[in-house]
């Protein structure tokens, strides 16, 4: 499967989200049992929250060109799911009379300072991206494979908080892009206006008496001329020039 260079496969947030999902599945499989999770509800909630993160990042990024509003909403859903998962790991520690590692501890700093490699997928994207994800996950083996649930929960809590910050930055960037470029409906309106303007030029429509741009036929929606056609500047609302038909 070929994926666009700008697709979610290249997002660090999506890669880290997959690392967290894989580690969470492994954590739940090894540490949740009939004694501490008799109905399996915590297993379902944690694995589903972990699944939601990469799934919503992928779906949101895939909607980038058609609906930036949807992209932002799905990114925020991913962030919210991650916050829920982080709280589960925090509760795991607190329920055992343990507290998370301080940011000044050696383990916290070492986990936080693990850097991810840049993806180099070339043409075989799905295969190489999977290799890349597993390689990044193995960078945390010292903590995730410790067979100590408290060490693993601490590591995953740090990774969840790290990704939450990354998603906040990603959401902020998406919002800036939306402010500059608008969304899908704005793009459609611009395309429609450009087409109507082009058609009016071909039909020798008059020019605006104020700015000299081509004019479009519009229908008055209010006032004493409601329902009647008139010429309106194609640059409206920047220019409010009008002419009678």
C-alpha positions in Angstrom: 0.0 0.0 0.0 1.4 3.4 -1.0 0.9 6.2 1.4 1.3 9.9 0.7 4.5 11.5 2.1 2.3 13.7 4.2 0.3 10.8 5.7 0.0 9.8 9.3 2.6 7.1 8.9 5.2 9.8 9.2 3.8 11.5 12.3 5.8 11.0 15.5 2.5 11.2 17.4 1.1 8.2 15.5 4.3 6.2 16.0 4.4 6.8 19.7 0.7 6.1 19.9 1.3 2.7 18.4 4.2 2.1 20.9 1.8 2.9 23.8 -1.0 0.7 22.4 1.4 -2.3 22.0 2.8 -1.8 25.5 -0.7 -1.4 27.0 -1.9 -4.6 25.4 1.1 -6.4 26.8 0.7 -4.8 30.2 -3.0 -5.8 30.5 -2.4 -9.3 29.2 0.3 -10.0 31.9 -0.9 -8.0 34.9 -4.7 -8.1 34.8 -6.4 -11.3 36.0 -9.6 -12.6 37.5 -8.5 -11.5 41.0 -7.9 -7.8 40.2 -10.2 -7.5 37.2 -12.8 -10.2 37.6 -15.2 -9.0 34.9 -12.5 -7.9 32.5 -13.8 -4.4 32.3 -10.5 -2.7 33.1 -8.8 -4.8 30.4 -11.3 -3.7 27.9 -11.3 0.0 28.9 -7.5 0.3 28.9 -6.9 -1.6 25.6 -9.8 0.3 23.9 -8.5 3.7 25.1 -5.0 2.7 23.8 -6.5 1.7 20.5 -8.4 4.9 20.2 -5.3 7.1 20.1 -3.5 5.9 16.9 -6.9 5.2 15.3 -8.1 8.8 15.7 -4.8 10.3 14.8 -4.8 8.2 11.6 -8.5 9.1 10.7 -8.0 12.7 11.5 -4.9 13.1 9.4 -6.7 11.3 6.5 -9.4 14.0 6.7 -6.9 16.8 6.5 -7.6 17.8 2.8 -11.4 17.5 3.1 -12.3 18.7 6.6 -9.8 20.4 8.9 -12.6 20.8 11.5 -13.0 17.0 11.6 -9.2 16.6 11.8 -9.0 18.8 14.9 -11.9 17.0 16.6 -10.4 13.6 16.0 -7.0 14.8 17.3 -8.7 16.1 20.4 -10.5 12.7 20.8 -7.1 11.0 20.6 -5.7 13.3 23.3 -8.8 12.7 25.6 -8.4 8.9 25.2 -4.8 9.2 26.1 -5.6 11.3 29.2 -8.0 8.5 30.3 -5.3 5.9 29.8 -2.7 7.9 31.7 -5.2 8.1 34.6 -5.5 4.3 34.6 -1.8 3.9 35.0 -1.7 6.6 37.7 -4.5 4.7 39.5 -2.6 1.4 39.2 0.3 3.0 41.2 -1.9 4.8 43.8 -3.9 1.6 44.4 -0.7 -0.1 45.4 0.3 2.8 47.7 2.9 3.9 45.2 3.5 7.4 43.6 4.7 8.2 40.1 8.4 8.7 39.6 9.5 12.3 40.4 10.8 14.2 37.4 14.1 14.4 39.2 14.6 10.6 39.4 17.1 8.9 37.2 14.4 6.6 35.7 12.1 9.4 34.8 14.8 11.4 33.1 16.1 8.4 31.2 12.7 7.5 29.9 11.9 11.1 29.0 15.2 11.5 27.1 14.8 8.5 24.8 14.6 10.0 21.3 12.8 8.5 18.4 14.5 7.8 15.0 13.2 9.7 12.0 11.2 7.4 9.7 12.8 6.4 6.3 10.1 4.3 4.7 10.9 4.9 1.0 8.4 2.9 -1.1 7.5 -0.1 1.2 5.6 2.0 3.7 3.5 -0.5 5.6 6.3 -3.0 6.1 9.0 -0.4 7.0 6.7 1.6 9.3 5.9 -1.6 11.3 9.6 -2.3 11.6 10.1 1.3 12.7 7.4 1.2 15.4 8.8 -2.0 16.9 12.3 -0.6 16.9 11.1 2.5 18.8 9.2 0.3 21.3 12.3 -1.8 22.0 14.1 1.4 23.2 12.0 1.1 26.3 12.5 -2.6 26.9 14.5 -1.9 30.1 11.3 -0.7 31.7 8.5 -2.3 29.7 10.0 -5.8 30.0 11.0 -5.6 33.7 8.1 -7.8 34.7 7.4 -5.3 37.4 4.0 -3.7 37.0 5.0 -0.6 38.9 8.0 0.1 36.7 6.0 -0.5 33.6 3.1 1.7 34.7 5.6 4.5 35.5 7.2 4.2 32.1 3.8 4.2 30.3 2.6 7.1 32.3 5.6 9.1 31.2 5.0 8.1 27.6 1.3 9.0 27.8 2.1 12.5 29.2 4.7 13.0 26.5 2.3 12.2 23.8 -0.4 14.4 25.3 2.0 17.3 25.0 2.8 16.4 21.4 -0.9 16.2 20.5 -1.5 19.6 22.1 1.2 21.1 19.8 -0.2 19.2 16.8 -3.7 20.5 17.6 -2.4 24.0 17.9 -0.7 23.7 14.5 -3.9 22.4 13.0 -5.8 25.4 14.5 -3.3 27.8 13.0 -3.7 26.2 9.6 -7.5 26.3 9.9 -7.3 30.1 10.7 -5.1 30.7 7.7 -6.8 28.4 5.1 -10.3 27.8 6.4 -12.1 24.5 6.3 -13.8 22.4 3.6 -16.9 24.6 3.4 -14.8 27.7 3.0 -12.8 26.1 0.2 -16.0 25.1 -1.6 -17.4 28.6 -1.3 -14.2 30.0 -2.7 -14.3 27.6 -5.6 -17.9 28.4 -6.3 -17.3 32.2 -6.2 -14.3 31.8 -8.5 -16.4 29.8 -11.0 -19.3 32.3 -10.8 -16.9 35.2 -11.3 -15.4 33.5 -14.4 -18.9 33.0 -15.8 -19.8 36.6 -15.3 -16.7 37.8 -17.1 -17.6 35.6 -20.1 -21.1 37.1 -20.1 -19.8 40.7 -20.0 -21.0 41.4 -16.5 -20.5 45.1 -15.4 -17.6 46.1 -13.3 -17.9 47.3 -9.7 -18.2 51.2 -9.6 -16.1 51.1 -6.4 -13.2 48.7 -7.0 -13.5 47.8 -10.7 -13.8 44.0 -10.1 -16.4 41.9 -12.0 -19.9 41.8 -10.5 -22.2 38.9 -9.8 -26.0 38.6 -9.8 -27.4 38.2 -6.3 -30.9 38.2 -4.8 -31.7 40.6 -2.0 -32.5 38.8 1.2 -33.8 41.7 3.2 -35.0 45.3 2.9 -37.6 46.8 0.6 -36.1 45.0 -2.4 -36.1 41.5 -0.9 -36.4 38.8 -3.5 -35.2 41.0 -6.4 -31.9 40.5 -8.3 -29.1 43.1 -8.4 -25.5 43.3 -9.3 -23.1 42.9 -6.4 -19.3 43.2 -6.3 -17.6 39.7 -6.5 -15.2 40.9 -3.8 -18.0 41.3 -1.2 -17.8 41.6 1.8 -14.5 43.4 1.3 -16.2 45.7 -1.2 -20.0 46.5 -1.0 -20.4 48.0 -4.4 -23.8 47.4 -6.2 -25.6 48.2 -9.4 -29.2 47.9 -10.4 -30.1 45.3 -13.0 
